[in-house]
Amino acid sequence: MLSMLRGLAGAAKNETAARRGAPGRGCAIARAAAAAATAAGAPAGREHPWSILLIPWDSARQPAGLRPSEARLGVEPVLRGGGVHGDRTPIHSDSDEGDGTIKYTISGEGAGTIFLIDELTGDIHATERLDREQKTFYTLRAQARDRATNRLLEPESEFIIKVQDINDSEPRFLHGPYIGSVAELSPTGTSVMQVMASDADDPAYGSSARLVYSVLDGEHHFTVDPKTGVIRTAVPDLDRESQERYEVVIQATDMAGQLGGLSGSTTVTIVVTDVNDNPPRFPQKMYQFSIQESAPVGTAVGRVKAEDSDVGENTDMTYHLREESGSGGDAFKVTTDSDTQEAIIVVQKHLDFESQQVHTVVLEALNKFVDPRFADLGTFRDQAIVRVAVTDVDEPPEFRPPSGLLEVQEDAQVGSLVGVVTARDPDAANRPVRYAIDRDSDLEQIFDIDADTGAIVTGKGLDRETAGWHNITVLAMEADNHAQLSRASLRIRILDVNDNPPELATPYEAAVCEDAKPGQLIQTISVVDRDEPQGGHRFYFRLVPEAPSNPHFSLLDIQDNTAAVHTQHMGFNRQEQDVFLLPILVVDSGPPTLSSTGTLTIRICGCDSSGTIQSCNTTAFVMAASLSPGALIALLVCVLILIVLALLILTLRRHHKSHLSSDVDEDMRDNVIKYNDEGGGEQDTEAYDMSALRSLYDFGELKGGDAGGGAASPPQAASSSERHSLPRGPSSPEPDFSVFRDFISRKVALADADLSVPPYDAFQTYAFEGAGSPAASLSSLHSGSTGSEQDFAFLRAWGPRFRPLAALYAGHRGDDEAPAS
């Protein structure tokens, strides 16, 4: 084997030299490796996983000896199948004469672990199985050294060990799971989807990675392109309603499908999608429903649904309804429930059992979305018969006509006939009907109705000018069952008669200047009439015939329901007569003709040169336009001054009243004096008068009591065991209740004299605390009396802070004891 490797190296050297046109010198493994491998027993065409690839370097820069060149070395038989432990490949130096003086070493990827080198021969051994799919090549460096001196004999050479591929990886489908879809009834050859497998083997070496696709399961319905993996339909009649899903097994085989190749498979799920290829169908051809005749419009009679084998929007339907000829018109209509696709039959008109007891209609169902590609499959609609039976109920009476307009003259007498309403029982029994007026619609009871005949008559006098229209509600009910009640609204129009005379529109007043010229227009007269004749109003004007001929004024009828008053002569003298009353007679056109007399008041006034009225004898004709701005301002100022004076007087009066004290009877409950004065300090002994705190009524001086104590020391020197008793109340004197008796007597007298109080006794409670408490009073109001058992003279020795207190207590005590002595 060593000689074979050396010959291989020599052949590689010669080939390299020949390729470069130089003498054969150097170290390389050339294309002769294949021949050498074959000579060593490697069969031709077999895959050799081991090779040494020496990357070419620049030959001019490399010394002679261990030169890199490119070659593939396949060593047979031990390197087949990916390389196993013991596989080897050699390196050799040109200076090696076989005497063992050269030592070979390697370094780089896997050196010392995966690859070992024989130091003497240069054979490289693989220590473990290699996998090209994990690592395709290894880069190593070779050195030739003198064994004795360890001197590098030749420059270090780099080479590559390339792992050649064998077919040891099966195809894999890496993008699964695969789910595709195709519409039903698609033509043959319709593309569904594409699947692709991956092979880890080297696609550049042999056929290890050349894949071929085929169908293992499902070939009756689908095919696959062997090269591209595109799945297509194999039949034109895929029917979703028969089978909605197919599981197709696709296989990928390497080695171009040759015997011995590896394979992998995957399952492809193909879903057949729906098309509108099925028309709607009613499960039955006739449906029957019943409904009461009193059902209101819009009531649902029933639901009917046509079945459709399709899914999704292909099942959306519309329904049409038509009644058979002679069945009574469009009493029903149909709508579609968008959620359930059901036909809802509802009442469209009022039903009447007495006129028609059974309605027969034809219900038609149609697909909303029709695919024209499948029009040849037949019509996409279906029909069914629906019979609706109307059941009888007890119905209230019906008005005929149900409502109307009645008219009556406003001068109709009470009890005059206005009109007649008619109602009948629509049921077969035809029970008698009674009538009444809903008094909520006729609160003043202007109309009455005959309960048996339905005749409406006037119950009170009518006045069109007060109420021209009346809306009343008439009730009709069964005579033996008032719960069966119907209502009808009637409008009654009051017709006008000429019962109101015309009147002047307003109480007219006119003014004329003293120097007025003849024929001057003084006033235009218009009238009003509350009546409304059908032909319209026509009024006539003239002066009252009974009045003497008026030489001052004339009246002209303008023929448009107005009249004009003019002067008759030149000038007037307001000193002789300043007011003229002109009676005017107004007559309407009837019938009957009515008239009234109105008076026009004409005042004679003084005017300026421009004809503006300045003043009249009885009333000053002062208009806002004739006042100057200065006069208006002066008038406003005067008004404001008067208002201010009035307010000032009112304020002073109220202030004076608030300071007046009222004479009220003396009442003990009002004599409460409250002091909230802090005082001026320890030196201020006259800030307040303690006598004012005493009761207004003296119940007697307190007597008795020992004046114990004597002079005491200041608080700092006082003994802790020394005690001072509190002042005690009176021990025996009886209080004087005469004040209370007088007070109560006065109150009783006032109550008896007051005539405004109710005539019964009043009970009042008066509280009196009494003086019999053994603890006596803690109040200091009587602490200065002689009844105290305490001597407060010791307070003076406590210092200036207690001198005011000592003056209050000890001082008053001294004053009380002086008279006693």
Phi, psi and omega in degrees: 000320180297319178295326178295319180292321179292322176295322177298318180295321178294318178298319178296322180295316181295321181292322179294318180295318179297323181292329180267354180074026181236164178300147181293103176212141178128183182232119179200162170243113188254197184295350178291353180300323181294317178295321180294321179295322179293320178295331180281358177112004179282125179292146180292148178080354178278153181272129179249113185285344181258136173206157175244121179246109179265115182292126182295136172253174177289116185293334181289335183262358181255135176287163178293149179129241185276081183264141178280142171213180186248129176201161174245129181246119174248117183255122184245138013256356193285348184263001183286148175083022174102357178091128179232174180300129180103349177296149184212158172210140190260159164235156187209145179256147179293333182273359181280119180257008176083012182266005176080012180275349181255136177247126180263137175223155176228157176212162180124204185293121177078001180292129181087345179242298179275323182242135174236148181240140174280119185296332183275312188264338184085009179287133178257129182246142172266130185264351180209164180290138180254152181233114182294330181292340177267319178211126188269336179204162179231136179257122182233163176235134183248143179227143175242117184239155174287128187294326185281315185256353182060028180274139180287115184279325182226158177297149180296134180247137178259138180217162183240131172261111181261130181273116179280146188278149166231164183280084181238008179236127179275157177296146179227140173266108189268349187250020179283172357285152184259127178228123179232173181215153177210142180287144178294155182062023176289147181292162180297138179090005177293128182291134180258303179190177180235136175243149180221137177251160181235139179239128184284350180291166183285115181289344182272355183240108177068209183248022184296330183250010177275117188252150176228133183258148178207163180258122177270321182222131181102017183290347180285339183244338185220152175234166179226139176290125186295337183261317186265340181079016179281127181267133181229161178285145180255348182226156181265359189242040174295130185235115182295324181295336178273312179213123186266341186219140178233140174251109184251129179262120180251134180244140174243128182237133178272189185059029178058027177083007181288163180296133181098353178286157179271155184219159174217156184223163176212159180255127180251125178266122181244120181259130179270116180275160188271147167232159183280081181245009180233125179283159175290149180220130174283135179297332178221161187265353178215138177231145182232136178223165176222151181205148180285150181291342180273003181298130181288164178297134182100354179289135180283130179273316181181175180236141178224139181231133173269137182274145177220125183288344179287177181229167176069215182291347178290348178261359179294133186230161167233148182240145176234148183230131175218140180273149177292155183300134178082011183268357172112017175091190186272078179278342183228160172221166184232140173234163183248128174283115185293339181275316184257353183058035177262151174270125179252116180267123183234159180284132180250335179225162179297134180265149181223113180296324184290331181268325179206124185263339182224134175243130178245124182231158178251123180256127181240134179248134179227145172290137181286322181244111182252129178272117183295342180295337184247027179294334181286352179283350179126176181287139182261060177205161179209157183231153176214154179265133177237126179247128180243118179265129179265125180262150185276143173225160178284113186255152176287165180298155179245134177279140177224110351291158185295333178204165181189186182240128178244152181228146179208145179288145182289342178265016180295141179287158176298129183096001179289145181286130177262317181177175182231132174253149183230135175219151180220156178281120182285348180288165181295333180291331178052060182288155179293154186242142175243150186241154175201164177253131176290110186292345173294336178265352179218071185295328182274001178053051179285333183236153175232161179224142176283124186296334184264318187263339182081015180282128180261128181231163178282138178255344178216169177291149184252152176216110183295327182291338176274312179215110182276341180227148174226130176248116181237156179248124180258134180256138174232129184220157176291142185297325182257003179210091183289350177291333176277093191235139175234154180235146176220135180265129180242139175251126182244121179260131179270119181277141187280144168233157184279088182239010179232123179286155176289154181221155174299143185298322179215162171290096188287138171227134181230159178231142180225143180285154179298327183262029180297147181267157179296143178079007180286133179289125180259314186204143172257128186256135172229159185231166175231151178218126183288344178283161178226081179293151183296327180273001182090168183278147170214115184248150179236140184239142171195161176287154183300128183295329183291334181287146177295162181300126185274117181275354187263324187226155177230153181242127182240121176281119184275356176071014175235036182067021173226162178222156182238139178254128181235160174281153183256333185221182186268117170074154179225158177240107183285348175289326179280314180206120183257350181225133175239134176253116185251105178283133183236131179261128180243130183233135176268183186265356176069206347277153347286160181286129179237151182215164175208160182245131176239157184244131174258121179267122181243124180253140177265124187230161175273138183233161175274187184294335180272358179093005179280132183290131179257309181200159175238165184295315186267326183223129178285121178274081181256121181249155183298330183287337183273350180273139177281159178300323179297319179294320178298318180295317179298319179297318179295321180296318178298318179297317180296321180296318179298320180295316181297318179297318179298317179295321181294316178298317180297321179294318180296321179296317179295321180294322179293321180293327182291340181264356178280132179266137181270145178276102181245145178301145182295131183229129181301325185289343180269349184267064177248120182252128182242128177249131176224049184253125183285334180094174185260007179113187187289338181270349182269106180253000183237026181289332180210164183251115182293338181294335179290343180273350179287161180295147178291343182236122184269120179269015180112145178286144177281136183240167175077184179100136177274143176266079181280173175107285193077184181294140181241160180271164177302166183300329183292328182259000182291143179287145181291339181269354182283133182231147177239127180282149177286156178298140180260153177282177179298142186270322187227338189295145179272134179290155180265113182264013182294327179297318180293320181297317179297320181296315181292322180297317179297320180295321180294321180294320178296320180293323179291327182278347182275111181281351184274348182278157178296154183279059174211161185290148176252136180255122180234143182250130178240124183266137175226124186291327181088168183236017184264013182289128179294337180278350180063184182266142177270000182290148179265011183293327180249020182292344179271003181281170182280355180282356183282140177269003186252139173255113184266019179292336181294343181296335181293330182281357182275356177114175184296337181292334183256000180295318176301321178294320178294325179293325179291316184271303183294325181296313179294325179298317179296323179294325180285326183283334181299312178295330182293326179286000000 
